[in-house]
Amino acid sequence: MIAVVAFYGVQRYLDSPLGHMLRAVKSNETRLEYLGTSARRVLLIGYVISAFLGGIGGTLVAIIQQIATPEFGFWTKSGEFVFIAILGGSAHAFGAFAGAAMFECVRFYAAAHLADTWQLILGVVLIVIILYAPNGLIGLRQRYGQAKQGGH
């Protein structure tokens, strides 16, 4: 239930004028400043929302696992979240879910078949995504959806 509410809230935020300004900061921060909007304010609001969602996620993990270990504060754990964000894409709230599902599938099957080098497989998948789908799985889906519509 919490994931559905978070999904809905994030998608509403991304579709709002503030979400569009956040995308504009990504492409050209100076242009946004010339339009009279503070890029610093837009980024601050985005960081606060991100921290809030991260806090909710951390709380849920602690409740579900009934333990909080120092491993969660190590840099590799945050690296997994960056990997998931790149894999899923940032154009849509569903990107986080798609990226997490793909990350877990790749990690599970890579660890099952190549136990000692599963991180290498994850790295190769990340490089392939960056090279061939820079907007992540969601961007890839949107690109192929537009190609299908254009073909008919």
N, C-alpha and C positions, 0 to 999 in steps of 0.2 A: 504494500500500500504506500509506504514511504517512497519507494522508487518511482511509482506512478505519479505521485504528487510532485516529486523532484523533477521528473521528466517533463511534466506539463509546465511547471514553473520555469524551467530552463528554456523550453521551446518558446514560451510566451516572451521571455526576456530576449532571446535571439531574434524574434520577429518584431520586437518593439523598436522604436527609434533609437533607444540607447544601445540595443544589440547591433543595429546597423552602424551606429557610430563606432562601436567596438571593432567591427569589421573594417571600417574606414581607417582606424588607427593602425590596423595590421598592414593595410596597403600603402597609406601615405599619411603619416601623422601631421605633417606640416599643412597639408591641404585642409585637414579638419580644423586646425588652428585658424587658418584664414577664413573659414566659414563661421568663425565666432564661437566655436565650442572648445572647451578646455579638454585636450587629450589626456591631461593628467587626471582630471576629474573622472573621465570615462574609464580610464584604467583603474583608478582607485575603487570605483563602484564594482568593476569586474572582479578585482582581487578580493573585495569583501564578500561578494557572492560566492566566489570560488572557495574562500576560506570557510564560509558557512557550510557549503556542501561537503567540503572535506571533513569538517567537524562532525557533521551528521554521519558520514560514512565511517569515520573512525569510531564513533560511538556505537554504531550498529555492529561493527566488527568486534568490539570489546564485549558487547552484550551477547552476541552469538557464540563467540569462542570462550567467553567467561575468563579471559586472561588478556593482559596487555604486556607484551614482551619488548625488550629494547630493539629487537629485530625490526619492528615497525618504524623506528626512527632512523634506521640505517639508510644510506643513500641508494642502495639497490632497490629498496621498496619504492621510493619515489621515482626511480628510473623505470620501474614497471608501469607506473601511472603515465609517465611521459610516453612510453612505448604504446600503451593502450590508446592514448589521445592521438598519436600520430597514425596508428593503425586504423582507428575508427573514423577519424576526421572531425573537424570542428564546425562544419557547416550546419549540422543538425544535432539535436539532443540525442537522437538515436545512435549517433556515432560512438558515444561512450559505451553503450550496451553492445553494439556490434564489435567494437574493438576489444572489449573485455572477453566476449565469447570467443572471438578468433584467437586472442592471446592464450586463453586457457586450452583451447583445442590444440593449437600448435605446441604449447608447452607439454601437454599431456602425451600427445603422440610422439613428439621428438624425444621426450624423456623415456618413453616406453621402448623406442627402437634404438636410440643412441644415448644411453644413460649418461655417458661421460661428456658428451659434446652437445647437449640439448641447447645450451646458450648460443652455440654457433648457428644452429638452425634458426633460432629466434632472430639473431643478427642478420642472417641472409634474408629472412622474411621482411625485416624492417628495411633493409636496403632495397629490396624489390618494390616495396610499397612506396618508398620515397622516390624511386626512379620512375615507376610506371603509374602510380596513383598518388600524386603529391597531395591530393585532398582527402586521402584515406578511402576506406571502403564505401562510405556514404557518397563521396564525390565520384567514385567509380560507378556506383549504382545510378547516380543522377546523370552522369555522362552517357551511360548505355541506355538509360530511359529516354533521354533526348534524342539519341541516335535512332532508336526504334520509332519514335514519333515522327521524326523527320523522314524516315524511310517509307512510311505509309502514305 
